[in-house]
Amino acid sequence: MNLVWALAILVVSYAITALTSKTTKPKDAIPARLSEFVFPTHEEGTPQPVIFGECWTGDWMVLYYGNLSTESIRAKSESSKKK
């Protein structure tokens, strides 16, 4: 009998989740460009603190924030290599 109740609760919770979840995706959504990000970076001659361990600082700066450029992925499949 406990299994029947567990399955009933599972079905009801799945139905509630399916009905209340967002099913539409924005059609005009575009990814953010690198120029839209604002990073506090250092300038020439600015002293850079060296912290060992964990510490909260009031003034922080970003020395490097990664390669955020995008390129299309072009991979050749096995079927295209045979031609």
N, C-alpha and C positions, 0 to 999 in steps of 0.2 A: 504494500500500500504506500510506503514511503517513496518508492521509485515512481509511482504514478504522480504523486504530488510534486516531486522534483522535476519530472518531465513537463508537467503542466506549468509550473513556475518558469521553467526554461523557455517554453513556447510563448508565454505571456510577456516575459521580459524581452525576448527577441522581437516580438510584434511591436512593443512600445518603442524599442530602439529604432526599428525600421521606419516607424511612422513619424518619429520626432527628429530624425537625422536630416541634415540638409542634403538634398539630392541634386540640386542644380549647381553647376560650376559657372563662375563668371566667364563669359565668352571673350571679353575684351581685356583680360588680365595679361599683362606682360611682365617679364622679370625685371627686377630693379637693375639700373645701370650703375657702373662704378662711380660716376659723377654724382649720383644721388646719395651716396654714403658720406658722412662727415666724420673723419677721424682726427683726433688731436695729435698732430705730429710735431716732432722736434724741429727746431731751427738751428742753423749753424751757430755754434758757440754756446748753446744752452747746456748747462750742467745736467748730467744724467745720474740720478741716484742709483746706487747699487744696494739692493735689499736682499739679505739672506734670510730665508724662512718666509713666514706669512706675516703681512703687515698691511694695514689700511693707510693709504696716503691720500691727502687732499688734492694733490696735483699729480696727475698721471699723464703719460704720453704714450703714443704708439710708435714704436720704432719700425715695425714691419707688420703688414696686415694681409699678406699673401697675394697670390696671383689670381685676381678675380675676373680675369678676362674669359670670354666664352668663345668656343669654336665648335663648329658642327662636327659630329662624330661620323667619320667615314671609314667604315670597316668593310673589307671585302669578304664575302661569304665563300664557302668552298665551291658552290655551284658557279660563281662568277669567275673563279680562278681557272676552272676547267675549260672555259670557252676560249 
